[in-house]
């Protein structure tokens, strides 16, 4: 079975959220669920930041939805969007 790389955009609930704390919590929540290939903070505009997250999971049905649900359950996360998906 192939692996899939999925890129997520994770936006905080508000501009005062501690992005480093959110990154640490994302790593903790996902450590047994998938492989994180890249995670970084990026400025969107006017000081508003987002977390760009790229993970690798098995190409099973429902994997993306399960990861999105885990990410939405993290304190401080306001929005999660899948930006890209490709076979690896």
Contact map, one row per residue, 1 for C-alpha under 8 A:
1110000000000000000000000000000000000000000000000000000001100000000000000000000000000000
1111000000000000000000000000000000000000000000000000000001100000000000000000000000000011
1111100000000000000000000000000000000000000000000000000111100000000000000000000000000011
0111110000000000000000000000000000000000000000000000000111100000000000000000000000001111
0011111000000000000000000000000000000000000000000000011110000000000000000000000000001111
0001111100000000000000000000000000000000000000000000011110000001000000000000000001111100
0000111110000000000000000000000000000000000000000001111000000000000000000000000001111000
0000011111000000000000000000000000000000000000000001110000000000000000000000000111110000
0000001111100000000000000000000000000000000000000111100000000000000000000000000111100000
0000000111110000000000000000000000000000000000000111100000000000000000100000111110000000
0000000011111000000000000000000000000000000000001110000000000000000000000000111100000000
0000000001111110101000000000000000000000000000001100000000000000000000000001111000000000
0000000000111110100000000000000000000000000000000000000000000000000000000001111000000000
0000000000011111100000000000000000000000000000000000000000000000000000000001010000000000
0000000000011111100000000000000000000000000000111000000000000000000000000000000000000000
0000000000000111110000000000000000000000000000000000000000000000000000000000000000000000
0000000000011111111000000000000000000000000000000000000000000000000000000001000000000000
0000000000000001111111000000000000000000000000000000000000000000000000000000000000000000
0000000000010000111111100000000000000000100000001010000000000000000000000000000000000000
0000000000000000011111110000000000000000000000000000000000000000000000000000000000000000
0000000000000000011111111000000000000000000000000000000000000000000000000000000000000000
0000000000000000011111111100000000000000000000000000000000000000000000000111100000000000
0000000000000000001111111110000000000010000000000010000000000000000000000000000000000000
0000000000000000000111111111000000000000000000000000000000000000000000000000000000000000
0000000000000000000011111111100000000000000000000000000000000000000000000100000000000000
0000000000000000000001111111110000000000000000000000000000000000000000100100000000000000
0000000000000000000000111111111000010000000000000000000000000000000000000000000000000000
0000000000000000000000011111111000000000000000000000000000000000000000000000000000000000
0000000000000000000000001111111110000000000000000000000000000000000001100000000000000000
0000000000000000000000000111111111110000000000000000000000000000001001000000000000000000
0000000000000000000000000011111111110000000000000000000000000000000000000000000000000000
0000000000000000000000000000111111000000000000000000000000000000000000000000000000000000
0000000000000000000000000000111111100000000000000000000010000000001000000000000000000000
0000000000000000000000000000011111110000000000000000001110000000000000000000000000000000
0000000000000000000000000000011011111000000000000000001110000000000000000000000000000000
0000000000000000000000000010011001111110000000000000111100000000000000000000000000000000
0000000000000000000000000000000000111110000000000000111100000000000000000000000000000000
0000000000000000000000000000000000011111000000000001111000000000000000000000000000000000
0000000000000000000000100000000000011111100000000011110000000000000000000000000000000000
0000000000000000000000000000000000000111110000000011100000000000000000000000000000000000
0000000000000000001000000000000000000011111000001111000000000000000000000000000000000000
0000000000000000000000000000000000000001111100001111000000000000000000000000000000000000
0000000000000000000000000000000000000000111111111100000000000000000000000000000000000000
0000000000000000000000000000000000000000011111111100000000000000000000000000000000000000
0000000000000000000000000000000000000000001111111000000000000000000000000000000000000000
0000000000000000000000000000000000000000001111110000000000000000000000000000000000000000
0000000000000010000000000000000000000000001111111000000000000000000000000000000000000000
0000000000000010000000000000000000000000001111111100000000000000000000000000000000000000
0000000000110010001000000000000000000000111110111110000000000000000000000000000000000000
0000000011110000000000000000000000000000111100011111000000000000000000000000000000000000
0000000011100000001000100000000000000011110000001111100000000000000000000000000000000000
0000001111000000000000000000000000000111110000000111110000000000000000000000000000000000
0000001111000000000000000000000000011111000000000011111000000000000000000000000000000000
0000111100000000000000000000000000011110000000000001111100000000000000000000000000000000
0000111000000000000000000000000001111100000000000000111110000000000000000000000000000000
0011110000000000000000000000000001111000000000000000011111000000000000000000000000000000
0011110000000000000000000000000011100000000000000000001111100010000000000000000000000000
1111000000000000000000000000000000000000000000000000000111110010000000000000000000000000
1111000000000000000000000000000000000000000000000000000011111010000000000000000000000000
0000000000000000000000000000000000000000000000000000000001111110000000000000000000000000
0000000000000000000000000000000000000000000000000000000000111111000000000000000000000000
0000000000000000000000000000000000000000000000000000000000011111110000000000000000000000
0000000000000000000000000000000000000000000000000000000011111111111000000000000000000000
0000010000000000000000000000000000000000000000000000000000001111111100000000000000000000
0000000000000000000000000000000000000000000000000000000000000111111110000000000000000000
0000000000000000000000000000000000000000000000000000000000000111111111000000000000000000
0000000000000000000000000000010010000000000000000000000000000011111111100000000000000000
0000000000000000000000000000000000000000000000000000000000000001111111110000000110000000
0000000000000000000000000000000000000000000000000000000000000000111111111000000000000000
0000000000000000000000000000110000000000000000000000000000000000011111111100000000000000
0000000001000000000000000100100000000000000000000000000000000000001111111100100100000000
0000000000000000000000000000000000000000000000000000000000000000000111111100111100000000
0000000000000000000000000000000000000000000000000000000000000000000011111110100000000000
0000000000000000000001001100000000000000000000000000000000000000000001111111100000000000
0000000000000000000001000000000000000000000000000000000000000000000000001111100000000000
0000000000011100100001000000000000000000000000000000000000000000000000000111110000000000
0000000001111000000001000000000000000000000000000000000000000000000000111111111100000000
0000000001111100000000000000000000000000000000000000000000000000000000010001111100000000
0000000001111000000000000000000000000000000000000000000000000000000000010000111110000000
0000000111100000000000000000000000000000000000000000000000000000000100110000111111000000
0000000111000000000000000000000000000000000000000000000000000000000100000000001111100000
0000011110000000000000000000000000000000000000000000000000000000000000000000000111111000
0000011110000000000000000000000000000000000000000000000000000000000000000000000011111000
0000011100000000000000000000000000000000000000000000000000000000000000000000000001111100
0001111000000000000000000000000000000000000000000000000000000000000000000000000001111110
0001110000000000000000000000000000000000000000000000000000000000000000000000000000011111
0111100000000000000000000000000000000000000000000000000000000000000000000000000000001111
0111100000000000000000000000000000000000000000000000000000000000000000000000000000000111
